[in-house]
Amino acid sequence: MTMKRVDQTPEKTTPPVPELAPLPNDLTAAVKFSLPADEDMSTVAGLRAGSEPWKGRGESAEESLQALTKLRPFIQVGKLQTQLVGYVTVERDGPVPGAAYMRNIVVKPELRRKGVGMLLLNHGIQVARDMHRKTVALRVDPANSPAVSFYRKAGFTTVATVVSKKSGKLRLLMSREL
Ligand SMILES: CC(C)(COP(=O)(O)OP(=O)(O)OC[C@H]1O[C@@H](n2cnc3c(N)ncnc32)[C@H](O)[C@@H]1OP(=O)(O)O)[C@@H](O)C(=O)NCCC(=O)NCCS
């Protein structure tokens, strides 16, 4: 009689995918803002290239990095300990004379709808106040409904509809008093 050999080696299991650490209850105190360090620039570029509206336009991470390198003095990154959770850009001048300009705001996709965007926006508003501005303006694609809802929730109103020089598409010009 032949004995069936029983394999004693333990079953190979796939290691669990590490989950994101739970967000702290007090996000406001936990998220710290700063100018981006050199090593943050590729993360910020990856965030932009992977998010609407740039993703839909087919912007590569390299193109995002080029654009953000020019904007670097105006970028503020938000970090939870060492994890970069999003960024916002605030320039002193933009399409509305006398108003600061918020060109980009992006939250890491897996952390959206948890209040991080509003923290970044409030920080951007403080940066604009520090520039002695009384109004902040931005342009948004009306098809980007999450962003339009987000800006409305933050108190922005549409002041004009403009045609983008770059794409020829309509954009909402929104602003808010500070
Ligand atoms: C827009 C964006 C920055 C919002 O960040 P967020 O961290 O998800 O926003 P918050 O959690 O602070 O949301 C605040 C409020 O905005 C509104 N809002 C945010 N995302 C929304 C969505 N997807 N749909 C509808 N309303 C939304 C809600 O009123 C929300 O409050 P609630 O969650 O209590 O309902 C984020 O969706 C993002 O990074 N999008 C991709 C990049 C982009 O489009 N940027 C804007 C153009 S530059």
The ligand as a MOL file (V3000), in Angstrom:
LIG
                    3D

  0  0  0     0  0            999 V3000
M  V30 BEGIN CTAB
M  V30 COUNTS 48 50 0 0 0
M  V30 BEGIN ATOM
M  V30 1 C -12.1100 69.1480 -4.1200 0
M  V30 2 C -11.3080 68.4310 -3.0370 0
M  V30 3 C -10.0220 69.2190 -2.7560 0
M  V30 4 C -12.1520 68.3680 -1.7390 0
M  V30 5 O -11.3590 67.7880 -0.7070 0
M  V30 6 P -12.0260 66.9070 0.4670 0
M  V30 7 O -10.9820 66.6360 1.4780 0
M  V30 8 O -12.6990 65.7390 -0.1280 0
M  V30 9 O -13.1090 67.9210 1.0160 0
M  V30 10 P -13.8060 67.9430 2.4730 0
M  V30 11 O -13.8590 66.5770 3.0360 0
M  V30 12 O -13.1300 68.9870 3.2870 0
M  V30 13 O -15.2930 68.3950 2.0710 0
M  V30 14 C -15.9060 69.5640 2.5460 0
M  V30 15 C -17.2590 69.7100 1.8780 0
M  V30 16 O -17.1100 69.9390 0.4550 0
M  V30 17 C -18.1860 69.2920 -0.2430 0
M  V30 18 N -17.6540 68.1780 -1.0450 0
M  V30 19 C -16.3970 67.6910 -1.0370 0
M  V30 20 N -16.2840 66.6720 -1.9190 0
M  V30 21 C -17.4940 66.5060 -2.4740 0
M  V30 22 C -18.0080 65.6040 -3.4430 0
M  V30 23 N -17.2580 64.6420 -3.9970 0
M  V30 24 N -19.3170 65.7080 -3.8010 0
M  V30 25 C -20.1160 66.6540 -3.2530 0
M  V30 26 N -19.6830 67.5500 -2.3030 0
M  V30 27 C -18.3820 67.4680 -1.9440 0
M  V30 28 C -19.1180 68.7290 0.8180 0
M  V30 29 O -20.0500 69.7530 1.1500 0
M  V30 30 C -18.1500 68.4830 1.9700 0
M  V30 31 O -18.7720 68.4700 3.2310 0
M  V30 32 P -19.4290 67.0750 3.7530 0
M  V30 33 O -18.4130 65.9900 3.5390 0
M  V30 34 O -19.6870 67.3730 5.1930 0
M  V30 35 O -20.6590 66.8660 2.9370 0
M  V30 36 C -10.9920 66.9590 -3.4410 0
M  V30 37 O -12.1850 66.3420 -3.9040 0
M  V30 38 C -9.9280 66.8220 -4.5170 0
M  V30 39 O -8.7280 66.7660 -4.2350 0
M  V30 40 N -10.3830 66.7420 -5.7930 0
M  V30 41 C -9.4580 66.5620 -6.9220 0
M  V30 42 C -8.7230 67.8350 -7.2760 0
M  V30 43 C -9.6710 68.9690 -7.6190 0
M  V30 44 O -10.6680 68.8000 -8.3190 0
M  V30 45 N -9.3320 70.1660 -7.0910 0
M  V30 46 C -10.1200 71.3560 -7.3620 0
M  V30 47 C -9.7540 71.9790 -8.6570 0
M  V30 48 S -8.1200 72.6580 -8.5640 0
M  V30 END ATOM
M  V30 BEGIN BOND
M  V30 1 1 1 2
M  V30 2 1 2 3
M  V30 3 1 2 4
M  V30 4 1 2 36
M  V30 5 1 4 5
M  V30 6 1 5 6
M  V30 7 2 6 7
M  V30 8 1 6 8
M  V30 9 1 6 9
M  V30 10 1 9 10
M  V30 11 2 10 11
M  V30 12 1 10 12
M  V30 13 1 10 13
M  V30 14 1 13 14
M  V30 15 1 14 15
M  V30 16 1 15 16
M  V30 17 1 15 30
M  V30 18 1 16 17
M  V30 19 1 17 18
M  V30 20 1 17 28
M  V30 21 1 18 19
M  V30 22 1 18 27
M  V30 23 2 19 20
M  V30 24 1 20 21
M  V30 25 1 21 22
M  V30 26 2 21 27
M  V30 27 1 22 23
M  V30 28 2 22 24
M  V30 29 1 24 25
M  V30 30 2 25 26
M  V30 31 1 26 27
M  V30 32 1 28 29
M  V30 33 1 28 30
M  V30 34 1 30 31
M  V30 35 1 31 32
M  V30 36 2 32 33
M  V30 37 1 32 34
M  V30 38 1 32 35
M  V30 39 1 36 37
M  V30 40 1 36 38
M  V30 41 2 38 39
M  V30 42 1 38 40
M  V30 43 1 40 41
M  V30 44 1 41 42
M  V30 45 1 42 43
M  V30 46 2 43 44
M  V30 47 1 43 45
M  V30 48 1 45 46
M  V30 49 1 46 47
M  V30 50 1 47 48
M  V30 END BOND
M  V30 END CTAB
M  END
